[in-house]
Amino acid sequence: MSVADLDEQQHRLVLTAHPLQRVGAYALAELTGAEEPEKVTPEGFRTAVEKMTADAVRAAKVRDTKAPDGFWLKVSLSFFPNSKMNHNAQLKKSDEELDAGIREWRTPPELASWPGVRCVLCGREAVGFYGKVDVPLAESHLYRNTTPRGHAGLALCWPCVCSFHALPYGCRLTGGPSIALHSWDERFLARVVSRQVERNHQHIVLGRAADKIPAREVVALHALRHYGERLTAGVELLVFSNNNKGQTLEIHSLEQPLAEWLRKTARRPELRQGFAALLRAHAGPKSPGVVGLARNAFHDPERIPAACARYLADRFDRSGLVPSDAADLAGLCSSFAIEVMWMKENDLAEIKATAHSVALLLNRETSAGKLREFHSTLKDPGRMQAWLRTRAVEWTLNPPEGADRPLLGSRAFQLLFDTGSDNRAWFHRQLLFVAVLEELHRLGWRPADGAAVAKEITEEDQPLGEDDTKYLQGEESL
């Protein structure tokens, strides 16, 4: 390969299998105005590298991470520790010496010094070996300050090195651990990184700190709900720091069905109207609902419908009346069952038919006591079986008007009580309870003793917290 060809190759971005390199490559492409990394021209590449170098020089000249405009310098400690941008010995030098040192750091090595090996990420000619100063390494504290003992570092080409230099532009910056969103859905990744580069511009130019976030998982939830196209892959939340004082890497994943469901609940009117109730269902005494929902999504998705059932049961226990948002939450739970948990539609129909039958029986009651009794069996399959068997006899001897099927069919019984590993019976019982409340709400059931138990709790009586209200306001333009 000629020298000219090698030179052009070292100014062309390539996407690799490394998530952080990919985020950085998209960020670098955004700095050039290109739609995707492969479309960045050598001239655009050089312009972007020069811009990043100028940003690094400007930040280094602040010299104090605690200064009003020192945020970008502080951030650099979590990406490029011991570099000529932030090492104590470097910051004692004059502005001219700082400038020269940083430009030397951000200049590719001469061809004669190349090691003659391939880039470990993309397979092109490597220009050198690079370690912690340029690349976030493994999460172990044993790798602080350097690569493993006896190892020269990662063999990298210059575009891959520059992708890591661009990484901060595409991350949610906190001053401590940074947050990167990654996906193999290229359109989603491009959109998310593009928006992040745009937001980070003022933090980089002015050195001002970014706004605080209630939780790192909320960054991903916000990105999903503001994305307008179908997701074709899952989403990874990478929380990392390359800082010498606390090198960390955490990776949390959302499978594609759940990520797409979270996105679609912002787009489909019949699901979107229940989102405020979903936030209320996840709110805690000291935690906004948006935090609870985002954390459940990443760490234990099956808690999402469980939170809805618990929320509805709590409101019913406090008021003696069927909550007015039961139908909205039931719609979300049904959608979750089909689209996220891959429940067969026929099986969901069996659960709903059973719920309809139970609601018809309870609708004849003038007191809330029977519904409370049913709810009390939710965590005890044996008691729920006994409750349903007793009601099945009542159903047979005195069927409600319009009854055309048994109270509890064999398939519904299997779904609710089979303990096999391939059957989520506990989840189906929660669905049943939510669906019963939905049916009672549709029937307009209001027990005579409901008002005596407590004042009806409406959405206005239990308003959203400040963080959740602000979050919903940010979605008004969707």
HELIX and SHEET records of a PDB file:
HELIX    1   1 VAL A    3  GLN A    9  1                                   7    
HELIX    2   2 PRO A   19  THR A   32  1                                  14    
HELIX    3   3 PRO A   37  LYS A   39  5                                   3    
HELIX    4   4 PRO A   42  ALA A   60  1                                  19    
HELIX    5   5 PHE A   71  SER A   76  1                                   6    
HELIX    6   6 ASN A   88  LEU A   91  1                                   4    
HELIX    7   7 ASP A   95  TRP A  105  1                                  11    
HELIX    8   8 LEU A  111  SER A  113  5                                   3    
HELIX    9   9 HIS A  141  TYR A  143  5                                   3    
HELIX   10  10 TRP A  158  ALA A  166  1                                   9    
HELIX   11  11 LEU A  167  GLY A  170  5                                   4    
HELIX   12  12 GLU A  186  LEU A  206  1                                  21    
HELIX   13  13 ARG A  216  ARG A  225  1                                  10    
HELIX   14  14 GLN A  256  LYS A  264  1                                   9    
HELIX   15  15 PRO A  269  ARG A  272  1                                   4    
HELIX   16  16 PHE A  275  HIS A  282  1                                   8    
HELIX   17  17 GLY A  289  HIS A  299  1                                  11    
HELIX   18  18 ARG A  303  SER A  319  1                                  17    
HELIX   19  19 ALA A  326  GLU A  339  1                                  14    
HELIX   20  20 GLU A  345  LEU A  362  1                                  18    
HELIX   21  21 GLY A  369  HIS A  375  1                                   7    
HELIX   22  22 PRO A  381  LEU A  397  1                                  17    
HELIX   23  23 SER A  410  PHE A  417  1                                   8    
HELIX   24  24 ALA A  425  LEU A  443  1                                  19    
HELIX   25  25 GLY A  450  VAL A  453  1                                   4    
HELIX   26  26 GLU A  466  GLN A  473  1                                   8    
SHEET    1   A 2 GLY A 128  TYR A 130  0                                        
SHEET    2   A 2 LEU A 154  LEU A 156 -1                                        
SHEET    1   B 3 SER A 178  SER A 183  0                                        
SHEET    2   B 3 VAL A 235  SER A 241 -1                                        
SHEET    3   B 3 THR A 248  LEU A 254 -1                                        
END                                                                             
